[in-house]
Amino acid sequence: MKLELIGKPEGCKLLRLTIEIDATAGLSAMALIQSISIRGDFFAIPEEEFDALERALAGVALGKLGLEFSKLARERGLQCAGISGEGLDEIVHRHLATLNERN
Amino acid sequence: MSHMFRLLETGFNPAVFNMGLDEALLRSVAQGESHPTLRFYGWKPPAVSIGYFQGLHEEIDTDACAAQGVDIVRRITGGGAVFHHYEVTYSIVVPLAHPLARENILDSYRLFLGGIIKGLATLGIPSEFSPINDISTGGKKISGNAQTRKLGCILQHGTILLDVEVDQMFSLLKVPLEKARGKLIADIKSRVTSVKHCLPSAGSEPFESLFSTTVGALEKGFAKSLDLDLQRSEPTLKELEIAAELAAGKFASAAWTALR
C-alpha cells in the first residue's frame, strides 16, 4: 500500500511523504515501512546522509517513524532544519487518526 | 584582522553553469587552491531552481517553464523553489576551519546574512533575519538563502529580489494551499517584496543599473559585517573547466533534475 501524506507541522517546513507499507495486517501504527521518500524545502546536512537515512527506515513500524528518524539522524550526524521526527510523527498520526474516525 | 576573501562577479549565465560554478568554487576552496570566496551573479535565461530534497513535479510546472523559456535546475542545497530573474544572487564559500565558519546551521545563516542585512541598509532598506533562512523587511521576504556543507567547506547561496514578477512566478511554481495557510496570510502574493518595491527611487532605474548598485551595496555590507578584505578576481581556468563539466554532466542531466 502506498501512502501520500503532506503536512506542515509546528517548527517544520512543508513536508511531503510517500510511504510504501506492508499493510497485510491492516493499516495501523504497527504496519512496516517498506520504503519512504521525504520531500520538501527543509535542510538536512550532509544531504547524502539523509538519502541513506531514508533507506535505513525500511522495516520500521509506521508508528515509530519519528522516533527512528530522530535516532538515525543523530547517529549519522545530520544537522536538520525545518524537519524533525516529531513533525513526521504528527503527519503520520494525523493520517491514522483520520482513517480511524472514518472507520 | 580582516579576513581575505576573493570577490567574483561572474555576470549572467544559464542555471546549470551557475550551479556548476558554485560547486566548482566549493571544490577549489576545499582543496586549498583558492581563498574563501564571495561571488555575485545573475541568470540568463531566467530559471527556477529547486532544493535538493524537493520533488520536481510537485514544485514546478515544467510545461509552463518550457513554454516561457525558463530553465530548471536542482541545487545541491536544501530549501525551496526559487524563480531567478530580476534579482542578485550571491554565493559564499568558507572552509569549516575558518574563523567565520559556525558549526550550527542557524548560527551560520545568522552570521552570513548579516552581510546582506548591512548591504540592504546601505541601500536604505531596513531588514532582519527571519529564521530559518530568509531576510524580511516590513514582514515581507526580500531574500531567500540555502546552505550546505561538503568537503570540509560551507557553501551558502541566496537571492536578493530586485523586482517581483508575482504572476509569472506563480505560473511556474506550484504553491500548495497548506503552506499559505500555515503562514496565516490570506494573499500569497503579499509575502514577497523587492528592492524596487522598497525604494521608490529605484522604480525607474534600469535593471542592469539596479543590479550593479545592489551588488556594490552588498559588497560593502559583507565586507563590513564579516570584516572581509575583498580581493576582486576571476574564477580560475580550472574552476571554469570544472564548472562546465558539472553543468553538462550533472546539473543538465535529467537524472539529477528529477532526482526526487
Chai-1 contact restraints between the chains, C-beta under 6 A:
chainA,res_idxA,chainB,res_idxB,connection_type,confidence,min_distance_angstrom,max_distance_angstrom,comment,restraint_id
A,K8,B,E178,contact,1.0,0.0,6.0,A-B,restraint_1
A,K8,B,G182,contact,1.0,0.0,6.0,A-B,restraint_2
A,L14,B,K179,contact,1.0,0.0,6.0,A-B,restraint_3
A,R39,B,F53,contact,1.0,0.0,6.0,A-B,restraint_4
A,R39,B,Q54,contact,1.0,0.0,6.0,A-B,restraint_5
A,R39,B,G55,contact,1.0,0.0,6.0,A-B,restraint_6
A,R39,B,R260,contact,1.0,0.0,6.0,A-B,restraint_7
A,G40,B,F53,contact,1.0,0.0,6.0,A-B,restraint_8
A,D41,B,G51,contact,1.0,0.0,6.0,A-B,restraint_9
A,D41,B,G79,contact,1.0,0.0,6.0,A-B,restraint_10
A,D41,B,G80,contact,1.0,0.0,6.0,A-B,restraint_11
A,F42,B,G78,contact,1.0,0.0,6.0,A-B,restraint_12
A,F43,B,G78,contact,1.0,0.0,6.0,A-B,restraint_13
A,I45,B,T148,contact,1.0,0.0,6.0,A-B,restraint_14
A,I45,B,R149,contact,1.0,0.0,6.0,A-B,restraint_15
A,E47,B,Y52,contact,1.0,0.0,6.0,A-B,restraint_16
A,Q79,B,I105,contact,1.0,0.0,6.0,A-B,restraint_17
A,A81,B,I105,contact,1.0,0.0,6.0,A-B,restraint_18
A,A81,B,I132,contact,1.0,0.0,6.0,A-B,restraint_19
A,G82,B,I132,contact,1.0,0.0,6.0,A-B,restraint_20
